[in-house]
Amino acid sequence: MTHDLLAALRPLLTAEADAEAHATGTEPADLEQAVWLRLLEHLATDGPPLDPQNWLRRAVRAEARRNRRTARRERPFAGDPAEDGDRGPEQIVLTASGHRALRDAVHRLPGRCSRLLDALLSPQDLTYREIARELGISQGSLGPERSRCLGCLRRLLAPEVAARELRG
């Protein structure tokens, strides 16, 4: 039953993800991957949806809205936020210490998260296709995998950040 349901929903999901992804700045494959995960979670807890096509359309739109909200909140830094222009010896030591703590935390991540984040942060500026090939995973899994790894990294760094805030 589940295999038949997934096979029947695949073309609809591809079409819906293609239609919604570009407005969110997301890759369609990432949106598809996220909706497949939601469907598997739903199947595990509630069984198959009563109206699978309608459920899938709502799930795609919900994921697209979530991606838009996330994109609005995330802003890249122009530089290291710890740098204020006056780089005395103390600031240089603190910045180096922060970079070491980040590298150490990345290497403590479970599974392939360490390799994934190393590849994403590589000075070679690898594409998703190159990273997927290097790690031996599908390109569509990189977005969700990256999100899980960054969440794990946040949890690892939370005590370090709290300690720094107390000291400074």
Residue frames as qw, qx, qy, qz and C-alpha x, y, z in Angstrom:
[[0.000, 0.885, 0.465, 0.000, 0.00, 0.00, 0.00],
 [0.295, -0.819, 0.076, 0.486, 2.70, 2.50, 1.00],
 [0.418, -0.188, 0.581, 0.672, 4.84, 1.82, -2.08],
 [0.233, 0.573, 0.679, 0.397, 1.80, 2.27, -4.35],
 [0.117, -0.929, -0.303, 0.179, 0.91, 5.52, -2.58],
 [0.360, -0.652, 0.283, 0.604, 4.44, 6.90, -2.97],
 [0.377, 0.075, 0.680, 0.624, 4.57, 5.91, -6.63],
 [0.133, 0.739, 0.620, 0.227, 1.18, 7.52, -7.30],
 [0.192, -0.932, -0.178, 0.249, 2.14, 10.78, -5.54],
 [0.605, -0.267, 0.281, 0.695, 5.61, 11.19, -7.10],
 [0.318, 0.428, 0.440, 0.722, 4.50, 13.02, -10.30],
 [0.208, -0.879, -0.354, -0.241, 2.17, 15.32, -8.37],
 [0.581, -0.711, -0.016, 0.396, 4.87, 16.13, -5.82],
 [0.557, -0.020, 0.331, 0.762, 7.40, 16.88, -8.56],
 [0.127, 0.636, 0.445, 0.618, 4.96, 19.24, -10.29],
 [0.380, -0.881, -0.271, -0.073, 3.92, 20.99, -7.05],
 [0.644, -0.538, 0.077, 0.539, 7.51, 21.36, -5.85],
 [0.459, 0.213, 0.368, 0.780, 8.57, 22.79, -9.22],
 [0.038, -0.769, -0.410, -0.489, 5.72, 25.31, -9.06],
 [0.482, -0.861, -0.160, -0.028, 6.43, 26.45, -5.48],
 [0.790, -0.288, -0.011, 0.541, 10.21, 26.18, -5.09],
 [0.465, 0.378, 0.137, 0.789, 11.34, 29.06, -7.27],
 [0.220, -0.811, -0.174, -0.514, 9.20, 31.59, -5.39],
 [0.714, -0.699, -0.002, 0.028, 10.91, 30.56, -2.17],
 [0.154, 0.818, -0.551, 0.057, 14.44, 30.51, -3.54],
 [0.671, -0.311, 0.663, -0.117, 14.61, 26.79, -2.79],
 [0.156, 0.267, -0.857, -0.413, 15.68, 23.96, -5.03],
 [0.769, -0.072, -0.232, -0.592, 12.66, 21.86, -6.07],
 [0.712, 0.066, -0.691, 0.107, 14.49, 18.68, -5.01],
 [0.130, 0.126, -0.651, 0.737, 14.99, 20.10, -1.49],
 [0.533, -0.070, 0.147, -0.830, 11.29, 20.91, -1.24],
 [0.809, 0.032, -0.485, -0.331, 10.39, 17.43, -2.48],
 [0.507, 0.128, -0.760, 0.386, 12.73, 15.83, 0.05],
 [0.138, -0.115, 0.522, -0.834, 11.18, 17.79, 2.91],
 [0.701, -0.019, -0.044, -0.712, 7.63, 16.81, 1.86],
 [0.747, 0.081, -0.656, -0.072, 8.62, 13.12, 1.53],
 [0.259, 0.113, -0.741, 0.609, 9.91, 13.31, 5.11],
 [0.413, -0.057, 0.299, -0.858, 6.64, 14.88, 6.28],
 [0.789, 0.038, -0.349, -0.505, 4.68, 12.15, 4.52],
 [0.622, 0.096, -0.752, 0.197, 6.77, 9.39, 6.11],
 [0.011, -0.087, 0.622, -0.778, 6.27, 11.00, 9.53],
 [0.602, -0.005, 0.046, -0.797, 2.52, 11.20, 8.86],
 [0.773, 0.075, -0.571, -0.264, 2.39, 7.56, 7.76],
 [0.426, 0.112, -0.785, 0.436, 4.22, 6.46, 10.90],
 [0.097, 0.040, 0.577, -0.810, 1.93, 8.33, 13.28],
 [0.517, 0.292, 0.289, -0.751, -1.47, 8.60, 11.55],
 [0.611, 0.268, 0.731, 0.140, -1.32, 6.17, 8.65],
 [0.291, 0.262, 0.526, 0.755, -2.08, 7.18, 5.06],
 [0.191, 0.221, 0.152, -0.944, -3.91, 10.49, 4.60],
 [0.512, 0.466, 0.661, -0.290, -7.59, 10.20, 3.69],
 [0.554, 0.819, 0.147, -0.025, -7.10, 12.46, 0.64],
 [0.754, -0.249, 0.198, 0.574, -3.42, 11.96, -0.31],
 [0.437, 0.499, 0.287, 0.691, -3.37, 14.44, -3.21],
 [0.198, -0.888, -0.156, -0.384, -4.91, 17.25, -1.16],
 [0.720, -0.652, 0.045, 0.233, -2.63, 16.45, 1.81],
 [0.722, 0.027, 0.225, 0.653, 0.40, 16.57, -0.49],
 [0.224, 0.706, 0.229, 0.632, -0.57, 19.95, -1.98],
 [0.428, -0.880, -0.061, -0.197, -1.07, 21.41, 1.51],
 [0.808, -0.437, 0.119, 0.376, 2.26, 19.93, 2.68],
 [0.601, 0.323, 0.205, 0.702, 4.15, 21.45, -0.27],
 [0.010, -0.811, -0.150, -0.566, 2.67, 24.88, 0.41],
 [0.643, -0.766, -0.017, -0.007, 3.40, 24.59, 4.14],
 [0.796, -0.200, 0.156, 0.550, 7.04, 23.68, 3.45],
 [0.404, 0.546, 0.213, 0.703, 7.33, 26.54, 0.94],
 [0.281, -0.884, -0.102, -0.360, 5.96, 28.99, 3.56],
 [0.774, -0.583, 0.064, 0.239, 8.42, 27.64, 6.13],
 [0.711, 0.114, 0.196, 0.665, 11.29, 28.10, 3.68],
 [0.155, 0.747, 0.179, 0.621, 10.20, 31.69, 2.94],
 [0.513, -0.846, -0.037, -0.141, 10.02, 32.51, 6.66],
 [0.822, -0.355, 0.140, 0.423, 13.46, 31.00, 7.24],
 [0.578, 0.378, 0.215, 0.691, 14.96, 32.86, 4.28],
 [0.066, -0.869, -0.135, -0.471, 13.61, 36.19, 5.59],
 [0.636, -0.769, 0.067, -0.001, 15.19, 35.64, 9.01],
 [0.826, -0.190, 0.216, 0.485, 18.58, 34.39, 7.82],
 [0.267, 0.956, -0.118, -0.011, 21.03, 37.11, 6.87],
 [0.853, 0.156, -0.149, 0.475, 24.63, 36.47, 5.83],
 [0.425, -0.792, 0.032, 0.437, 27.36, 38.34, 7.66],
 [0.473, 0.862, -0.173, 0.056, 29.49, 40.68, 5.60],
 [0.363, 0.558, -0.650, 0.366, 32.45, 39.74, 7.76],
 [0.498, -0.181, -0.761, 0.374, 33.28, 38.29, 11.14],
 [0.328, -0.814, -0.312, -0.364, 30.77, 39.85, 13.56],
 [0.699, -0.577, -0.164, 0.389, 33.45, 39.86, 16.28],
 [0.524, 0.072, 0.124, 0.840, 35.60, 42.24, 14.28],
 [0.004, -0.901, -0.370, 0.226, 34.96, 45.91, 14.93],
 [0.433, 0.850, -0.065, 0.293, 37.88, 47.39, 13.02],
 [0.145, -0.788, 0.520, -0.296, 40.13, 47.87, 16.07],
 [0.959, -0.017, -0.282, 0.000, 41.92, 44.56, 16.17],
 [0.194, -0.751, 0.573, -0.264, 44.15, 44.61, 19.17],
 [0.205, 0.300, -0.928, 0.081, 45.88, 41.50, 20.49],
 [0.388, 0.079, 0.745, -0.537, 42.90, 40.61, 22.70],
 [0.689, 0.429, 0.077, -0.580, 40.50, 40.72, 19.76],
 [0.499, 0.481, -0.683, -0.232, 42.81, 38.59, 17.62],
 [0.005, -0.173, 0.945, -0.276, 43.06, 35.96, 20.37],
 [0.511, 0.238, 0.566, -0.602, 39.27, 35.95, 20.93],
 [0.675, 0.484, -0.212, -0.515, 38.56, 35.62, 17.21],
 [0.377, 0.395, -0.835, -0.065, 41.07, 32.76, 16.83],
 [0.207, -0.046, 0.870, -0.444, 39.57, 31.06, 19.88],
 [0.635, 0.346, 0.294, -0.625, 36.07, 31.33, 18.38],
 [0.625, 0.490, -0.486, -0.365, 37.26, 29.87, 15.08],
 [0.161, 0.286, -0.932, 0.152, 38.96, 26.97, 16.93],
 [0.413, 0.107, 0.710, -0.560, 35.79, 26.29, 18.93],
 [0.702, 0.433, -0.005, -0.566, 33.75, 26.22, 15.72],
 [0.514, 0.455, -0.705, -0.178, 36.18, 23.88, 13.94],
 [0.044, -0.179, 0.924, -0.334, 36.30, 21.59, 16.99],
 [0.564, 0.229, 0.505, -0.612, 32.49, 21.50, 17.20],
 [0.684, 0.466, -0.303, -0.473, 32.20, 20.69, 13.47],
 [0.404, 0.375, -0.834, -0.005, 34.58, 17.76, 13.92],
 [0.201, -0.041, 0.850, -0.485, 32.54, 16.45, 16.89],
 [0.655, 0.175, -0.021, -0.735, 29.33, 16.28, 14.84],
 [0.676, -0.021, 0.729, -0.110, 27.80, 12.82, 14.39],
 [0.744, 0.472, 0.472, 0.029, 27.61, 10.81, 11.19],
 [0.596, 0.327, 0.319, 0.661, 28.56, 12.52, 7.98],
 [0.052, -0.967, -0.247, 0.037, 27.72, 16.01, 9.29],
 [0.454, -0.681, 0.272, 0.506, 31.38, 16.84, 9.83],
 [0.471, 0.022, 0.620, 0.627, 32.29, 15.94, 6.25],
 [0.213, 0.749, 0.565, 0.272, 29.24, 17.76, 4.88],
 [0.158, -0.966, -0.105, 0.173, 29.97, 21.02, 6.71],
 [0.499, -0.470, 0.427, 0.589, 33.68, 20.79, 5.82],
 [0.419, 0.300, 0.646, 0.563, 32.66, 20.47, 2.16],
 [0.069, 0.882, 0.445, 0.141, 30.18, 23.36, 2.39],
 [0.280, -0.927, 0.070, 0.237, 32.79, 25.58, 4.04],
 [0.779, -0.015, 0.321, 0.538, 35.58, 24.53, 1.68],
 [0.048, -0.680, 0.181, 0.709, 37.54, 27.37, 0.11],
 [0.216, 0.004, 0.794, 0.569, 37.10, 25.49, -3.18],
 [0.446, 0.279, 0.127, -0.841, 33.43, 26.67, -3.15],
 [0.095, 0.045, 0.964, 0.245, 32.06, 23.29, -4.25],
 [0.515, -0.111, -0.307, -0.792, 28.64, 23.03, -5.89],
 [0.747, -0.157, 0.422, -0.489, 25.89, 20.87, -4.39],
 [0.913, 0.328, -0.189, -0.152, 26.45, 18.38, -7.21],
 [0.473, 0.534, -0.622, 0.322, 30.17, 18.10, -6.37],
 [0.316, -0.400, 0.638, -0.577, 29.48, 17.77, -2.64],
 [0.881, 0.015, 0.192, -0.431, 26.84, 15.08, -3.24],
 [0.835, 0.405, -0.371, 0.032, 29.25, 13.14, -5.43],
 [0.209, 0.548, -0.666, 0.462, 32.06, 13.51, -2.85],
 [0.433, -0.262, 0.628, -0.591, 29.84, 12.29, 0.00],
 [0.125, -0.034, -0.967, -0.219, 28.07, 9.62, -2.04],
 [0.201, 0.486, 0.713, -0.465, 24.55, 10.92, -1.36],
 [0.295, 0.651, 0.584, 0.386, 21.82, 12.35, -3.57],
 [0.180, 0.250, 0.015, 0.951, 21.88, 16.06, -4.34],
 [0.426, -0.571, -0.361, -0.602, 18.27, 16.39, -3.15],
 [0.726, -0.515, -0.423, 0.166, 19.23, 15.20, 0.35],
 [0.502, 0.173, -0.251, 0.809, 21.88, 17.87, 0.87],
 [0.195, -0.536, -0.023, -0.821, 19.48, 20.67, 1.90],
 [0.763, -0.532, -0.165, -0.327, 17.62, 18.68, 4.57],
 [0.857, -0.120, -0.286, 0.412, 20.87, 17.04, 5.71],
 [0.323, 0.379, -0.181, 0.848, 22.54, 20.46, 5.96],
 [0.430, -0.600, -0.051, -0.673, 19.63, 21.75, 8.06],
 [0.883, -0.418, -0.214, -0.029, 19.87, 18.80, 10.46],
 [0.747, 0.067, -0.238, 0.617, 23.66, 19.20, 10.73],
 [0.095, 0.497, -0.119, 0.854, 23.42, 22.95, 11.42],
 [0.648, -0.593, -0.115, -0.464, 20.80, 22.28, 14.12],
 [0.908, -0.242, -0.227, 0.256, 23.14, 19.76, 15.69],
 [0.524, 0.284, -0.183, 0.782, 26.01, 22.27, 15.50],
 [0.247, -0.639, 0.005, -0.728, 23.84, 24.93, 17.20],
 [0.820, -0.524, -0.139, -0.182, 23.11, 22.53, 20.05],
 [0.839, -0.037, -0.204, 0.502, 26.81, 21.68, 20.41],
 [0.354, 0.357, -0.108, 0.857, 27.81, 25.34, 20.45],
 [0.389, -0.763, -0.298, -0.421, 25.04, 26.57, 22.76],
 [0.716, -0.616, -0.167, 0.283, 27.04, 25.95, 25.99],
 [0.597, 0.007, 0.091, 0.797, 30.12, 27.62, 24.45],
 [0.040, 0.585, 0.271, 0.763, 28.09, 30.67, 23.37],
 [0.539, -0.770, -0.284, -0.189, 26.44, 30.92, 26.79],
 [0.744, -0.416, -0.094, 0.514, 29.82, 30.72, 28.53],
 [0.428, 0.231, 0.158, 0.860, 31.23, 33.46, 26.29],
 [0.187, -0.718, -0.304, -0.598, 28.26, 35.70, 27.01],
 [0.669, -0.702, -0.227, 0.085, 28.76, 35.25, 30.75],
 [0.689, -0.230, 0.024, 0.687, 32.48, 36.09, 30.46],
 [0.294, 0.122, 0.247, 0.915, 32.08, 39.05, 28.18]]
